[in-house]
Structures are given as C-alpha cells and as structure tokens.
Amino acid sequence: MSGKRVDEFVAFRQRMNERILAHDNQAVRRFFALDTQTYKDGALPVRTKEMLGLVASLVLRCDDCISYHIAECRKAGVTRDEFFEVFSVGLVVGGSIVIPHLRRAVDFLDELENDATA
C-alpha cells in the first residue's frame, strides 16, 4: 500500500493502536485481543470473516473499519467483483444512508488497486 490516503490510514492506525495498548488497561487489551482472535481462520476462513466485517462496517457506517476491512479483504484475495457483491449486501441491509460510505469505500479500493499495479 503506497497511496497517500492508504499510507496515512495505516500509519495513524498503527500509531494510535500502539498508544492505546501502551496504557495499562486490561479491558482494552482484551478487547483488542478478542478482535484479533475473531478474524483468524476457523470454521470460517479469514476471507469470509473479513467480508462479513466489511458488511457490518458498511451498515454501521464506520469509515475506518470499512477501510481496514477492504485492505484485509484485498490481502485475502477478494476480487473487485466480490467486493461489489459485498457492497451490495451492505447497501441493502443498511439502506441509502450507506451510499456516502460506499463512495469512500470504492475510492479506497481504487487506491489500493492502483498501488498494486504501480
């Protein structure tokens, strides 16, 4: 990932996660660990879990989560056609209020794909 928006997102996320986890708060650390464990291979593969996370993030309208799950889905091999099917599920479940987040999601995906071909 080398696009400006992607680089800024990754750097900010990493920096803030380090700051948060440096604080001695067991509940926060456990939640972060639970999140990490949830997205590991299990009865469902990582690829499926990341697509589920992307749909949930679209419906909840969390742009940071959407960007994160798009990047993870790309790592897991999700194709552009599959992304658009995932986007359609999020749109149907979340309704028209998801559209602005869908725009930013596609923009982020475009940047990831452009970085991959550069």
C-alpha positions in Angstrom: 0.0 0.0 0.0 1.6 3.3 -1.0 -1.2 5.7 -1.9 -1.4 8.8 0.3 -4.7 8.1 1.8 -3.8 4.4 2.4 -0.4 5.3 3.9 -2.0 7.9 6.2 -4.7 5.5 7.3 -2.2 2.7 8.1 0.3 5.0 9.9 -2.4 6.6 12.0 -4.0 3.3 12.9 -0.7 1.7 13.9 0.5 4.8 15.9 -2.8 5.0 17.8 -3.1 1.3 18.5 0.4 1.4 20.0 -0.5 4.3 22.2 -3.8 2.7 23.3 -2.2 -0.6 24.0 0.7 1.0 25.9 -1.8 2.1 28.6 -2.2 -0.5 31.3 -5.9 -1.2 30.8 -6.7 -4.9 30.7 -10.2 -4.5 29.3 -9.0 -2.6 26.3 -6.2 -5.1 25.7 -8.6 -8.0 26.0 -11.0 -6.4 23.5 -8.1 -5.9 21.0 -7.0 -9.5 21.5 -10.6 -10.7 21.0 -10.8 -8.8 17.8 -7.6 -10.3 16.6 -8.7 -13.8 17.5 -12.1 -13.4 15.9 -10.6 -12.8 12.4 -8.3 -15.8 12.4 -9.0 -18.9 10.3 -11.6 -21.2 12.0 -14.8 -22.8 10.8 -14.9 -19.8 8.5 -11.8 -18.8 6.6 -10.3 -15.3 7.1 -11.5 -14.3 3.7 -15.1 -14.8 4.7 -14.8 -13.2 8.1 -13.2 -10.1 6.5 -16.1 -9.8 4.0 -18.6 -10.2 7.0 -16.6 -7.5 8.8 -16.8 -5.2 5.7 -20.6 -5.6 5.5 -21.0 -4.9 9.2 -18.8 -1.8 8.9 -20.8 -0.5 6.0 -24.0 -0.9 7.9 -22.5 0.7 11.0 -21.1 3.4 8.8 -17.6 3.3 10.2 -15.2 4.6 7.5 -12.1 3.5 9.5 -13.5 0.0 9.8 -14.5 -0.1 6.2 -11.0 0.9 5.1 -9.4 -1.6 7.4 -11.6 -4.5 6.1 -11.2 -3.5 2.5 -7.4 -3.7 3.0 -7.7 -7.1 4.8 -10.1 -8.4 2.1 -7.6 -7.5 -0.6 -4.9 -9.3 1.3 -7.2 -12.3 1.5 -7.7 -12.3 -2.3 -11.2 -10.8 -2.6 -11.8 -9.7 -6.2 -13.3 -6.5 -7.4 -16.5 -8.3 -8.4 -16.7 -9.9 -5.0 -16.2 -6.5 -3.4 -19.2 -5.1 -5.3 -21.3 -8.1 -4.1 -20.2 -7.4 -0.6 -21.0 -3.7 -1.1 -24.5 -4.6 -2.4 -25.2 -6.6 0.7 -24.1 -3.7 3.0 -26.2 -1.3 0.9 -29.4 -3.5 1.0 -29.0 -4.1 4.8 -28.0 -0.6 5.7 -30.1 1.4 3.2 -29.4 4.6 1.3 -27.5 6.1 4.3 -24.7 3.8 3.4 -24.1 5.4 0.0 -21.7 8.1 1.2 -19.6 5.4 2.9 -19.8 3.2 -0.2 -18.3 6.1 -2.2 -15.4 6.3 0.1 -15.1 2.6 0.2 -14.8 2.4 -3.6 -12.3 5.3 -3.6 -10.2 3.4 -1.0 -10.4 0.2 -3.1 -9.4 2.1 -6.2 -6.4 3.5 -4.5 -5.4 0.0 -3.2 -5.8 -1.4 -6.7 -3.8 1.5 -8.3 -1.0 0.9 -5.8 -0.9 -2.8 -6.7 -0.5 -2.0 -10.4 2.1 0.8 -9.9 
